[in-house]
Structure formats: structure tokens, C-alpha cells
Amino acid sequence: MLNIEELIASGDVGAALAAAAEDKWGKLRRLRSELLNDSDRTQLADAPLTDTKKAEWATYRQALRDMPIDNSSATVYEDIVWPTKPS
């Protein structure tokens, strides 16, 4: 499989754009999955958190799930806005 630079050099700009988009969204999905996995414990019934803190974490986790929709206009990975992790 050709990388993005090779696709551009070959003149296949459409394929290069598709590869760049996949790379951006693939990276987002991987990092988002890690953040969701790392925060799973905050939603357990026996988590040592107040109800207020659990709600903050639930809101954060929903914002992570909503990232593809909320960042649909991002053209490069650096334009993606990540939700703020509760303290």
C-alpha cells in the first residue's frame, strides 16, 4: 500500500485525501478508546467518587463518544478539540 506522499506523487489526490482522513480518524479512535477504557472505573457502582464527580466523568465520557460528530469539520488531526478530563 502506498503512503500519502506516494499517492500524491502518483497524482491520486483523492486516494491521498482519503488516506489522510483515515489516519486522522484512526488516531482519534485509538486515543479515544484508551481514554474511555482508562475512565471505565469511574462509572462503577463502587467507585470511590461522589455522585457529582461520577456525573462529571459521565459527561466527559459522552463528550469523547461525540468527538467524531463534534469535530467533523477538522481537516487535520491538530484541529481536533478534545474534551477536558475531570480533575
N, CA, C and O atoms as CSV, one atom per row, in Angstrom:
chain,resi,resn,atom,element,x,y,z
A,1,MET,N,N,0.841,-1.179,0.000
A,1,MET,CA,C,0.000,0.000,0.000
A,1,MET,C,C,0.887,1.245,0.000
A,1,MET,O,O,1.882,1.311,0.722
A,2,LEU,N,N,0.518,2.216,-0.809
A,2,LEU,CA,C,1.282,3.454,-0.908
A,2,LEU,C,C,0.973,4.372,0.267
A,2,LEU,O,O,-0.153,4.405,0.765
A,3,ASN,N,N,1.996,5.125,0.709
A,3,ASN,CA,C,1.727,6.104,1.751
A,3,ASN,C,C,1.182,7.392,1.118
A,3,ASN,O,O,1.090,7.495,-0.105
A,4,ILE,N,N,0.828,8.351,1.940
A,4,ILE,CA,C,0.179,9.574,1.441
A,4,ILE,C,C,1.062,10.303,0.435
A,4,ILE,O,O,0.579,10.753,-0.604
A,5,GLU,N,N,2.355,10.421,0.740
A,5,GLU,CA,C,3.269,11.136,-0.166
A,5,GLU,C,C,3.361,10.442,-1.524
A,5,GLU,O,O,3.415,11.100,-2.563
A,6,GLU,N,N,3.379,9.116,-1.506
A,6,GLU,CA,C,3.457,8.353,-2.754
A,6,GLU,C,C,2.166,8.493,-3.560
A,6,GLU,O,O,2.196,8.559,-4.789
A,7,LEU,N,N,1.036,8.539,-2.860
A,7,LEU,CA,C,-0.238,8.727,-3.566
A,7,LEU,C,C,-0.295,10.096,-4.227
A,7,LEU,O,O,-0.767,10.221,-5.358
A,8,ILE,N,N,0.183,11.126,-3.531
A,8,ILE,CA,C,0.199,12.472,-4.107
A,8,ILE,C,C,1.125,12.503,-5.312
A,8,ILE,O,O,0.774,13.052,-6.356
A,9,ALA,N,N,2.324,11.907,-5.168
A,9,ALA,CA,C,3.284,11.879,-6.268
A,9,ALA,C,C,2.729,11.144,-7.481
A,9,ALA,O,O,3.054,11.479,-8.620
A,10,SER,N,N,1.885,10.135,-7.232
A,10,SER,CA,C,1.312,9.381,-8.343
A,10,SER,C,C,0.150,10.133,-8.999
A,10,SER,O,O,-0.353,9.717,-10.042
A,11,GLY,N,N,-0.269,11.234,-8.386
A,11,GLY,CA,C,-1.372,12.011,-8.943
A,11,GLY,C,C,-2.730,11.609,-8.410
A,11,GLY,O,O,-3.742,12.185,-8.809
A,12,ASP,N,N,-2.774,10.643,-7.528
A,12,ASP,CA,C,-4.051,10.175,-6.973
A,12,ASP,C,C,-4.371,10.971,-5.712
A,12,ASP,O,O,-4.272,10.464,-4.594
A,13,VAL,N,N,-4.754,12.218,-5.915
A,13,VAL,CA,C,-5.027,13.125,-4.804
A,13,VAL,C,C,-6.226,12.643,-3.984
A,13,VAL,O,O,-6.225,12.762,-2.759
A,14,GLY,N,N,-7.232,12.108,-4.643
A,14,GLY,CA,C,-8.403,11.600,-3.929
A,14,GLY,C,C,-8.032,10.510,-2.949
A,14,GLY,O,O,-8.483,10.517,-1.804
A,15,ALA,N,N,-7.213,9.575,-3.391
A,15,ALA,CA,C,-6.778,8.493,-2.507
A,15,ALA,C,C,-5.893,9.031,-1.388
A,15,ALA,O,O,-5.947,8.537,-0.262
A,16,ALA,N,N,-5.081,10.039,-1.690
A,16,ALA,CA,C,-4.226,10.646,-0.663
A,16,ALA,C,C,-5.077,11.324,0.403
A,16,ALA,O,O,-4.794,11.205,1.596
A,17,LEU,N,N,-6.113,12.032,-0.022
A,17,LEU,CA,C,-7.014,12.687,0.938
A,17,LEU,C,C,-7.754,11.655,1.783
A,17,LEU,O,O,-7.927,11.844,2.987
A,18,ALA,N,N,-8.184,10.582,1.163
A,18,ALA,CA,C,-8.873,9.528,1.904
A,18,ALA,C,C,-7.933,8.879,2.918
A,18,ALA,O,O,-8.337,8.590,4.044
A,19,ALA,N,N,-6.690,8.653,2.523
A,19,ALA,CA,C,-5.710,8.060,3.436
A,19,ALA,C,C,-5.417,8.998,4.597
A,19,ALA,O,O,-5.282,8.552,5.736
A,20,ALA,N,N,-5.317,10.290,4.318
A,20,ALA,CA,C,-5.068,11.270,5.384
A,20,ALA,C,C,-6.240,11.318,6.354
A,20,ALA,O,O,-6.042,11.388,7.567
A,21,ALA,N,N,-7.452,11.279,5.828
A,21,ALA,CA,C,-8.642,11.305,6.683
A,21,ALA,C,C,-8.703,10.055,7.543
A,21,ALA,O,O,-9.013,10.137,8.732
A,22,GLU,N,N,-8.413,8.907,6.964
A,22,GLU,CA,C,-8.433,7.656,7.725
A,22,GLU,C,C,-7.393,7.699,8.836
A,22,GLU,O,O,-7.644,7.243,9.951
A,23,ASP,N,N,-6.229,8.247,8.525
A,23,ASP,CA,C,-5.171,8.342,9.518
A,23,ASP,C,C,-5.623,9.220,10.686
A,23,ASP,O,O,-5.416,8.867,11.847
A,24,LYS,N,N,-6.238,10.360,10.378
A,24,LYS,CA,C,-6.711,11.289,11.412
A,24,LYS,C,C,-7.764,10.623,12.275
A,24,LYS,O,O,-7.674,10.669,13.502
A,25,TRP,N,N,-8.756,10.007,11.661
A,25,TRP,CA,C,-9.839,9.402,12.427
A,25,TRP,C,C,-9.394,8.121,13.113
A,25,TRP,O,O,-9.883,7.793,14.194
A,26,GLY,N,N,-8.481,7.403,12.502
A,26,GLY,CA,C,-7.954,6.196,13.141
A,26,GLY,C,C,-7.203,6.533,14.426
A,26,GLY,O,O,-7.353,5.853,15.441
A,27,LYS,N,N,-6.399,7.583,14.367
A,27,LYS,CA,C,-5.655,8.018,15.554
A,27,LYS,C,C,-6.623,8.498,16.630
A,27,LYS,O,O,-6.449,8.180,17.807
A,28,LEU,N,N,-7.639,9.259,16.238
A,28,LEU,CA,C,-8.644,9.729,17.185
A,28,LEU,C,C,-9.320,8.543,17.859
A,28,LEU,O,O,-9.461,8.523,19.082
A,29,ARG,N,N,-9.735,7.564,17.080
A,29,ARG,CA,C,-10.437,6.399,17.639
A,29,ARG,C,C,-9.566,5.636,18.640
A,29,ARG,O,O,-10.041,5.221,19.697
A,30,ARG,N,N,-8.298,5.457,18.297
A,30,ARG,CA,C,-7.398,4.732,19.198
A,30,ARG,C,C,-7.234,5.468,20.524
A,30,ARG,O,O,-7.365,4.871,21.593
A,31,LEU,N,N,-6.947,6.768,20.450
A,31,LEU,CA,C,-6.751,7.543,21.679
A,31,LEU,C,C,-8.044,7.651,22.476
A,31,LEU,O,O,-8.035,7.559,23.704
A,32,ARG,N,N,-9.145,7.846,21.780
A,32,ARG,CA,C,-10.441,7.944,22.455
A,32,ARG,C,C,-10.759,6.638,23.170
A,32,ARG,O,O,-11.238,6.658,24.303
A,33,SER,N,N,-10.502,5.508,22.530
A,33,SER,CA,C,-10.747,4.209,23.157
A,33,SER,C,C,-9.901,4.035,24.415
A,33,SER,O,O,-10.379,3.516,25.424
A,34,GLU,N,N,-8.652,4.467,24.351
A,34,GLU,CA,C,-7.790,4.381,25.534
A,34,GLU,C,C,-8.342,5.237,26.674
A,34,GLU,O,O,-8.374,4.799,27.824
A,35,LEU,N,N,-8.777,6.462,26.352
A,35,LEU,CA,C,-9.313,7.343,27.388
A,35,LEU,C,C,-10.608,6.780,27.979
A,35,LEU,O,O,-10.837,6.873,29.185
A,36,LEU,N,N,-11.442,6.204,27.135
A,36,LEU,CA,C,-12.672,5.585,27.640
A,36,LEU,C,C,-12.345,4.386,28.526
A,36,LEU,O,O,-12.933,4.223,29.595
A,37,ASN,N,N,-11.411,3.552,28.084
A,37,ASN,CA,C,-11.017,2.393,28.896
A,37,ASN,C,C,-10.431,2.824,30.236
A,37,ASN,O,O,-10.731,2.234,31.274
A,38,ASP,N,N,-9.588,3.862,30.201
A,38,ASP,CA,C,-8.956,4.344,31.431
A,38,ASP,C,C,-9.973,4.937,32.406
A,38,ASP,O,O,-9.727,4.968,33.612
A,39,SER,N,N,-11.102,5.405,31.898
A,39,SER,CA,C,-12.092,6.031,32.776
A,39,SER,C,C,-13.292,5.126,33.063
A,39,SER,O,O,-14.245,5.561,33.709
A,40,ASP,N,N,-13.262,3.890,32.598
A,40,ASP,CA,C,-14.354,2.951,32.888
A,40,ASP,C,C,-14.607,2.839,34.387
A,40,ASP,O,O,-15.756,2.784,34.827
A,41,ARG,N,N,-13.545,2.805,35.155
A,41,ARG,CA,C,-13.659,2.613,36.597
A,41,ARG,C,C,-14.483,3.705,37.274
A,41,ARG,O,O,-15.053,3.478,38.341
A,42,THR,N,N,-14.549,4.875,36.669
A,42,THR,CA,C,-15.279,5.988,37.291
A,42,THR,C,C,-16.786,5.770,37.288
A,42,THR,O,O,-17.512,6.459,38.006
A,43,GLN,N,N,-17.263,4.822,36.489
A,43,GLN,CA,C,-18.699,4.592,36.383
A,43,GLN,C,C,-19.164,3.342,37.125
A,43,GLN,O,O,-20.342,2.989,37.079
A,44,LEU,N,N,-18.244,2.684,37.802
A,44,LEU,CA,C,-18.609,1.505,38.574
A,44,LEU,C,C,-19.369,1.916,39.833
A,44,LEU,O,O,-19.132,2.986,40.393
A,45,ALA,N,N,-20.266,1.067,40.260
A,45,ALA,CA,C,-21.086,1.369,41.442
A,45,ALA,C,C,-20.227,1.583,42.689
A,45,ALA,O,O,-20.580,2.389,43.550
A,46,ASP,N,N,-19.108,0.870,42.792
A,46,ASP,CA,C,-18.277,1.002,43.988
A,46,ASP,C,C,-17.081,1.942,43.799
A,46,ASP,O,O,-16.144,1.916,44.596
A,47,ALA,N,N,-17.109,2.762,42.762
A,47,ALA,CA,C,-16.032,3.732,42.544
A,47,ALA,C,C,-16.033,4.742,43.692
A,47,ALA,O,O,-17.093,5.223,44.094
A,48,PRO,N,N,-14.851,5.065,44.222
A,48,PRO,CA,C,-14.775,5.981,45.360
A,48,PRO,C,C,-14.929,7.444,44.932
A,48,PRO,O,O,-14.043,8.265,45.173
A,49,LEU,N,N,-16.036,7.754,44.310
A,49,LEU,CA,C,-16.311,9.111,43.818
A,49,LEU,C,C,-17.680,9.554,44.307
A,49,LEU,O,O,-18.574,8.739,44.530
A,50,THR,N,N,-17.822,10.853,44.465
A,50,THR,CA,C,-19.138,11.391,44.806
A,50,THR,C,C,-20.037,11.299,43.585
A,50,THR,O,O,-19.560,11.094,42.469
A,51,ASP,N,N,-21.319,11.448,43.793
A,51,ASP,CA,C,-22.255,11.429,42.659
A,51,ASP,C,C,-21.948,12.560,41.697
A,51,ASP,O,O,-22.095,12.402,40.485
A,52,THR,N,N,-21.520,13.705,42.226
A,52,THR,CA,C,-21.170,14.849,41.372
A,52,THR,C,C,-19.983,14.514,40.477
A,52,THR,O,O,-19.997,14.805,39.281
A,53,LYS,N,N,-18.949,13.896,41.066
A,53,LYS,CA,C,-17.763,13.523,40.279
A,53,LYS,C,C,-18.106,12.447,39.248
A,53,LYS,O,O,-17.611,12.492,38.122
A,54,LYS,N,N,-18.944,11.486,39.621
A,54,LYS,CA,C,-19.360,10.457,38.661
A,54,LYS,C,C,-20.075,11.099,37.477
A,54,LYS,O,O,-19.879,10.698,36.330
A,55,ALA,N,N,-20.910,12.106,37.767
A,55,ALA,CA,C,-21.627,12.802,36.699
A,55,ALA,C,C,-20.651,13.560,35.801
A,55,ALA,O,O,-20.822,13.578,34.582
A,56,GLU,N,N,-19.624,14.189,36.391
A,56,GLU,CA,C,-18.609,14.884,35.580
A,56,GLU,C,C,-17.905,13.904,34.646
A,56,GLU,O,O,-17.691,14.196,33.470
A,57,TRP,N,N,-17.550,12.742,35.185
A,57,TRP,CA,C,-16.890,11.724,34.365
A,57,TRP,C,C,-17.818,11.188,33.292
A,57,TRP,O,O,-17.381,10.922,32.172
A,58,ALA,N,N,-19.095,11.024,33.618
A,58,ALA,CA,C,-20.064,10.549,32.621
A,58,ALA,C,C,-20.185,11.556,31.482
A,58,ALA,O,O,-20.271,11.173,30.315
A,59,THR,N,N,-20.192,12.842,31.821
A,59,THR,CA,C,-20.260,13.901,30.802
A,59,THR,C,C,-19.013,13.881,29.924
A,59,THR,O,O,-19.101,14.001,28.702
A,60,TYR,N,N,-17.862,13.729,30.552
A,60,TYR,CA,C,-16.592,13.648,29.820
A,60,TYR,C,C,-16.593,12.452,28.864
A,60,TYR,O,O,-16.188,12.573,27.708
A,61,ARG,N,N,-17.044,11.313,29.348
A,61,ARG,CA,C,-17.074,10.105,28.524
A,61,ARG,C,C,-18.024,10.268,27.338
A,61,ARG,O,O,-17.737,9.789,26.242
A,62,GLN,N,N,-19.146,10.938,27.553
A,62,GLN,CA,C,-20.066,11.183,26.440
A,62,GLN,C,C,-19.434,12.122,25.428
A,62,GLN,O,O,-19.591,11.939,24.221
A,63,ALA,N,N,-18.716,13.132,25.920
A,63,ALA,CA,C,-18.026,14.058,25.012
A,63,ALA,C,C,-16.986,13.304,24.172
A,63,ALA,O,O,-16.803,13.614,22.995
A,64,LEU,N,N,-16.307,12.320,24.766
A,64,LEU,CA,C,-15.361,11.505,23.993
A,64,LEU,C,C,-16.088,10.747,22.890
A,64,LEU,O,O,-15.613,10.676,21.757
A,65,ARG,N,N,-17.245,10.182,23.231
A,65,ARG,CA,C,-18.008,9.429,22.222
A,65,ARG,C,C,-18.516,10.338,21.105
A,65,ARG,O,O,-18.656,9.904,19.962
A,66,ASP,N,N,-18.787,11.592,21.437
A,66,ASP,CA,C,-19.331,12.543,20.463
A,66,ASP,C,C,-18.253,13.209,19.605
A,66,ASP,O,O,-18.576,13.993,18.712
A,67,MET,N,N,-17.000,12.913,19.860
A,67,MET,CA,C,-15.915,13.608,19.163
A,67,MET,C,C,-15.986,13.553,17.635
A,67,MET,O,O,-15.768,14.587,17.004
A,68,PRO,N,N,-16.275,12.424,17.008
A,68,PRO,CA,C,-16.334,12.434,15.539
A,68,PRO,C,C,-17.380,13.414,15.004
A,68,PRO,O,O,-17.152,14.065,13.984
A,69,ILE,N,N,-18.498,13.522,15.668
A,69,ILE,CA,C,-19.537,14.461,15.223
A,69,ILE,C,C,-19.114,15.889,15.526
A,69,ILE,O,O,-19.219,16.772,14.675
A,70,ASP,N,N,-18.631,16.110,16.756
A,70,ASP,CA,C,-18.252,17.466,17.173
A,70,ASP,C,C,-17.049,18.006,16.422
A,70,ASP,O,O,-16.857,19.220,16.362
A,71,ASN,N,N,-16.238,17.132,15.851
A,71,ASN,CA,C,-15.035,17.552,15.131
A,71,ASN,C,C,-15.107,17.242,13.641
A,71,ASN,O,O,-14.075,17.123,12.980
A,72,SER,N,N,-16.301,17.113,13.120
A,72,SER,CA,C,-16.450,16.715,11.714
A,72,SER,C,C,-15.823,17.705,10.741
A,72,SER,O,O,-15.496,17.334,9.614
A,73,SER,N,N,-15.649,18.966,11.157
A,73,SER,CA,C,-15.057,19.953,10.255
A,73,SER,C,C,-13.526,19.999,10.356
A,73,SER,O,O,-12.881,20.728,9.603
A,74,ALA,N,N,-12.948,19.236,11.270
A,74,ALA,CA,C,-11.490,19.219,11.405
A,74,ALA,C,C,-10.878,18.616,10.144
A,74,ALA,O,O,-11.287,17.548,9.690
A,75,THR,N,N,-9.907,19.306,9.594
A,75,THR,CA,C,-9.265,18.825,8.370
A,75,THR,C,C,-7.948,18.117,8.648
A,75,THR,O,O,-7.480,17.328,7.826
A,76,VAL,N,N,-7.348,18.393,9.802
A,76,VAL,CA,C,-6.118,17.718,10.217
A,76,VAL,C,C,-6.256,17.334,11.684
A,76,VAL,O,O,-7.069,17.904,12.412
A,77,TYR,N,N,-5.467,16.378,12.104
A,77,TYR,CA,C,-5.555,15.885,13.476
A,77,TYR,C,C,-5.388,17.013,14.495
A,77,TYR,O,O,-6.051,17.022,15.531
A,78,GLU,N,N,-4.513,17.948,14.201
A,78,GLU,CA,C,-4.233,19.032,15.130
A,78,GLU,C,C,-5.443,19.940,15.359
A,78,GLU,O,O,-5.475,20.678,16.344
A,79,ASP,N,N,-6.429,19.901,14.477
A,79,ASP,CA,C,-7.640,20.720,14.628
A,79,ASP,C,C,-8.675,20.073,15.550
A,79,ASP,O,O,-9.665,20.708,15.912
A,80,ILE,N,N,-8.453,18.827,15.926
A,80,ILE,CA,C,-9.422,18.121,16.764
A,80,ILE,C,C,-9.405,18.706,18.168
A,80,ILE,O,O,-8.342,18.903,18.757
A,81,VAL,N,N,-10.604,18.984,18.702
A,81,VAL,CA,C,-10.737,19.539,20.046
A,81,VAL,C,C,-11.129,18.396,20.983
A,81,VAL,O,O,-12.159,17.747,20.806
A,82,TRP,N,N,-10.282,18.173,21.975
A,82,TRP,CA,C,-10.510,17.094,22.935
A,82,TRP,C,C,-11.216,17.657,24.157
A,82,TRP,O,O,-10.929,18.781,24.568
A,83,PRO,N,N,-12.138,16.895,24.747
A,83,PRO,CA,C,-12.810,17.358,25.959
A,83,PRO,C,C,-11.817,17.394,27.129
A,83,PRO,O,O,-10.814,16.680,27.132
A,84,THR,N,N,-12.114,18.222,28.098
A,84,THR,CA,C,-11.263,18.359,29.275
A,84,THR,C,C,-11.578,17.254,30.279
A,84,THR,O,O,-12.730,17.048,30.660
A,85,LYS,N,N,-10.543,16.560,30.690
A,85,LYS,CA,C,-10.687,15.467,31.642
A,85,LYS,C,C,-10.999,16.049,33.032
A,85,LYS,O,O,-10.346,17.000,33.463
A,86,PRO,N,N,-11.979,15.492,33.724
A,86,PRO,CA,C,-12.280,15.984,35.075
A,86,PRO,C,C,-11.066,15.809,36.003
A,86,PRO,O,O,-10.237,14.918,35.816
A,87,SER,N,N,-10.998,16.674,36.987
A,87,SER,CA,C,-9.869,16.588,37.935
A,87,SER,C,C,-10.173,15.647,39.077
A,87,SER,O,O,-9.338,15.458,39.960
